Amino acid sequence: MAAIVTGQLIRGLGADHVCWGTDAIWTGSPQWQTEALRCLEIPEILQKKYGLQPLGLADGPVKMAIFGENNTRLYNFTAQQRSGLTDDGIASYKNLYGKHGAERTNLAYGYALKDV
């Protein structure tokens, strides 16, 4: 269903008008949702049946547009501002995290109730 809806949005609005977002403020880390969309492809049978185009690779033009390039245009985010993100505080922590071999877990953190 997600593949069809995504394909219909792209067909109707154009890939340059679809933006990624989550309700992560309520549900915790959205990494699993991001990974799911990065891996999502419209099966060939559905492409033919509904006249949809393939979504392509995770770092291909369609998904890169959806994941951020469209928002950079909407918010007038310049290439200079974007390049500033490569060495900001968050990037330095990401590099430190990667340097020590830590892998993300895609776990959601919070309280868990246990039957007593």
Summary of the structure (lengths in Angstrom):
residues: 116
radius of gyration: 17.6
end to end distance: 38.1
largest distance: 55.9
contacts: 240
relative contact order: 0.15
helix: 59%
strand: 0%
